[in-house]
Every structure is written in structure tokens, then in C-alpha cells.
Amino acid sequence: MKIRGESVIEMLSIDLSSKVALITGASRGIGRGIARIYAQCGAKVAVNFVRSKKDAWEIVEEIKKTGGDAFAVQGNVSNPREAQEICEQVVNELGKIDILVNNAGITSRMNIEDLSFEEIERTFKVNILGSFYCVKGVLPYMLSSQGGVIINIASTGAYTGGGGGPHYAASKAAMIGFTRNLARYLGPKGIRTNVIAPTLIETDFLKDLYPGKEDQEKLIMQVPLRRLGKPEDVGHLAAFLASDLGGFINGQIIVMDGGRTFN
């Protein structure tokens, strides 16, 4: 089947070849999976990391070996000065920022009575304040180009209260309100903002929360698809949302959980 000389398959391919993407917390886990998929779709990728320098350089080298373009940028997004410097480094290295993926996140399995004020503050600084700081950092560049995409990685814990503790669930719920405000305000300026809310993705993050094999098998049985998600599963959705194919999607929270939250 041809439409105006192009096949349907060609028309529906995800092309990010003219885009520059900054992905926070991208040396491992979900962020690493998104970086890999973005590079496969042609984007130039900035891999942000804090301490995992070796892991960051591994994914950068992997992308370069397959013909992609990537570089690693160190910085703690929970520090407003460092978040700003991260964005400046990306623009200096790659010329612009078209896509921001706020993926950096932390948690700990603790109940409210065991939580210290320091742990609550630490979690909110990374999970939500870091996203604020990075949006503030990229916004001048996106506004100057009259376009951009912001993707915030939340969690089904924002709905269910799960994911490690009340501090984590609350920080991810805040991400939803933040996103919807940005979608309303920035949409008219050509900038789309959406949330991906995954659960049970096969990462070190999950293994730290559920280290036992028996625990992981129980988790799999909670998912109607009978498997854990993979970082690349999130990457595929993030690539779609960042592309022109997702051009009319704004202010949405897309749950990615294999059907777990309605089971």
C-alpha cells in the first residue's frame, strides 16, 4: 500500500534524527534503556549520571559503536546549580536540547514511622525538585526554538501508594501535577509534556527493593502478561512520545505496567 509515494511502514517509523535528548539518570536502568532506543531512532543523546561513570561511558560507547552520537554529562539534578550546568554542557556539546527526559529517581523501602526527615527531603530533592530544576534549565533553549518535548518518568506508585514508601509515592504523585501544569502553560508555546508511569521494570532499582528470587517471582505473577517490563519497553514509548507520531499527545499520564494495576 502506497500513500503519496511512501509505504505505510516508512510513514510510521519513529525518526528522531534531528533531535538532541537529555536523559537524567541515564547510566543505568530505565534511563539507559531510553538512551539506547533514542539513539537507535537517530537522536543525539546526553547521558546524565552522578556517580556511575563507568556505566555511563559503557552506554555512550555502545551507542557510538552502532553509529550513534552520545556523550556523558556528570551532575546531580537535585542541586539547582548543577542542573543548570548540565543543560549548558549539553547545549555546548550538541548545540541544543529538543527532548528532556526527567528519569533520575531514588527510593527506599521504609514506612512512615521509620522515615527520617533527611530521607524524605533527599527523595523529594531528586525525584521532583530535580525535575523542576532541569525543566528550568532547558526551557530557554526550547522557547527559543519554539518547540520541545518533556517526558517525566513517574510510577504507578503515584496511584497505588506502592514503590517503596510514602516518600516515593508522594514524590511521583507530585510529578503528575507538575506535568499537567506544564502541559497547560507550555503547550501554546509548542512544548509538549507527558508522564510515563511504569511499574516492575527489570532494573537494579527493582532488584534492590525485591532482592529475593521468590519475591521477584511473586511480582511476575501480579502481572497479567506474566513478565517484568524491560527498560527498552519504556524506551519505545518514550521515543513515540518524543516523535512527531506523538505530536497531539500532551498532559497525559501513560501507565506502563503489563496490566498490573487493574489486576
N, C-alpha and C positions, 0 to 999 in steps of 0.2 A: 504494500500500500504506500502510495506516494502522496504527499501534500506539498504543493509548491516546490516540487523537485527534491524534497527531503524525505527520508524514511521516517516513520514514527519513532523508531528506536533512536535515530540521530537527534530528533527533536526533544526527546525526553531524557537525554543524557545530562548529567549534572556537570556543569562546566564552571570551575572557579579559577580558571587560568589567569584572569586579570586581577585576582584578589590577593590581598595581604591579610593574614589572620593572626591575631594574638590569642594564644590559648594559655590561661593561667593554670598552674599546677599540672603541667603537661608532660612531666618527665616519667610519670607512671600512671597506671590505671586508666580511668575514663579519658582523662586529658590526652594521654599517649595515644589511645585508640582514635580519638578525634583528629589529632595531628596526622596520624598515618592516613586516614581516609581523606582529609583535606588535601594532603599532598598528592594522593592518587587522583584527585579531581583537578589538580593543576595549581592549587593555591600556593603562595609563598607562606611559610609557616614560621612564626616566632614561638619557640618552646620555652615557656617560663618555668623556672624552678627556684627553690630556696636552698636546699641542701643536697639534693640528689643530682650532683653534677655529672657523675658517671652515667646515670640513667638518661639524663637529658642529652648528653652527647651521643649516646647509643642511638636514640631515635633520630637525632639530626643526621648522623652518618648513614643510618638506614635509608632515610629519605633521599639523601644526596646520591647514594649508590644506585637508586632506582630512577635517577634523573630529575628529582625534585629539588626544591630550593628551601632551605630551612636554616635557622641559627638558634642558638640557645641564649636566653637572656635571664640572668640571675636577679632576684629581687623578691622581697617579702611584700605581698599586696596589702597586708594588714597595716603597713606603715605608709601613710599618705605620701610622704616624700619619695619613698622607693617606688610606689605605684606610678607616680608621675614620671620618675626616671626610666622605668621600664618602657612606658609608652614612648618617651622621647628616643630611647635607644632603638626601638623598632622602626620608628619613622626615619631616623638617621641611617639605619642599615638597609631598610627595604622601601623607603620613600613615602609610605602612607600606612594607614590602618583602615581596612574596609570592614573587618569582622572582628568582634571581640567575643570570646567565649569565657565567661566567668565560671571556671571549673574548680578552682582551688577551694578545698574544704577540709575540715578536720572534725573529729568527734571522739567520744569516749563513752563506754557503757557504764553510766552512772545514774542512779536515781536521785531525785531532788534532795533528799535528806543527806546524801553523801557529796553533793556538788559543792565545791568551794567557789567563792566569788571570783577567784582568779581563773578557774576553769570556765566559768560562764562567760567571763569577759573575753578570754582567749578565743573561745569558739565563735562568739559574735564578731570579733575583730576580723577573723579570717573569712568566715562564711558570708557575712552580709556587709560589714564595713569595707572589706577588701573589694567587693563588687562595686560599691559606691565610688571608692577611690579610683578604680580602673575606668569606670564609665566617665568620671570627671576628667580622667587623663586622655581618653580617646576622643571625647566629644568635640573639641575644637577642630580636629582633623576631619571627623565625619561631617560636621556642619560646613566646613569649607568646601568639601566635595559634594555637599547636598545629598548625601546618602550613606548608608551603612547598615550593618546588622549586628545586634547584640543578642547573644544567647546565654541565658543564665541556667546553670545546672543546679536544680533543686533536688527534691527527693519525695517519694511517696510518703515519707515520714511527716511531711508538711500536712498531710491529710490524716494519716493513721496515728501519729504520735510516736511512731517507731524510729528505728535507725540509730539507737544508741542511748538516747536520753532526752529529757525535756529541753536542754540547751540546744541540741542539734535540731530537733523537730521545730522549735520556735524560730531558730535562725533560718531554716529553709522555708517556713511559712512566711517569714518576712520577705524573702526573695520574691514571692508571688505578688505581694502588694507593691513592692518596688518595681517589678516588671510591668505591671498593669499601668502604673502611673507613668512610667517612661513611654509605654506604647501610646498612651493618650497625648502626651506632650510632644514626643519626638516624631510620631507618625506623620504629622503635617510637614515636618522638616525632611522627610524622606528616609527616616531611620526606623527600622522595624526592630521590635524587641519581643522575644518569646522565652518561655521556660520549657526545659525538658526535665521531667521528674521521673528518674529511673529508680529501680529497686533491684536488689540481689544481682548486681553485676559482678562478674568473676574478677575481682581485683585483690590486691594485698590489703586494701582498706576493709573489704568484706572478711577476708581471712583473719584479720586482726580481731574483728568483732566476734567471729564464729570460728575459732581455730580448730575445733574438733571435726573429724570426718563425719561422725554421726550427726553433729549439728548441721553440717552442710547438706547432708542427705535429707534431713528433715525439711530444710529450707526448699530444696528442689521439689519435694512433694507438695509444697504450698503453691507451686506454680503450675497452672493448667498445661502449659507447654512442656513441663517436666524437664526443664533445664534452667541453668542460670544464664543470665544475659552476658554478653561479651562487650568489652569496650568498643569494639568495632560496630556493634549494633547501635550504640549511641552515636557513634561517628557517622553512620549512614543517615540517621535522622538529622543530625546537626548539619551535615552537608546539604541535605534537601532544604532545610530552613534557611541556610545562607545563600542558596542559589536563587535564580530567577523563577524556578519552579515553585518556590515558596513565597513568591512576591506579594501575595494577598493575605498572608498569614501574619497577624500582629496581635500582641497582647494575649496569646494563648498559652495554656499550660497543658503540655502533651505528656501524658503518663506513659511510661515505657516499662512494663512490668510483667509481660507474658500473661496477663490476666489475673495476677495475684490479688490485687486489691478488691476485686469483686468476688473472689472465691470464698 
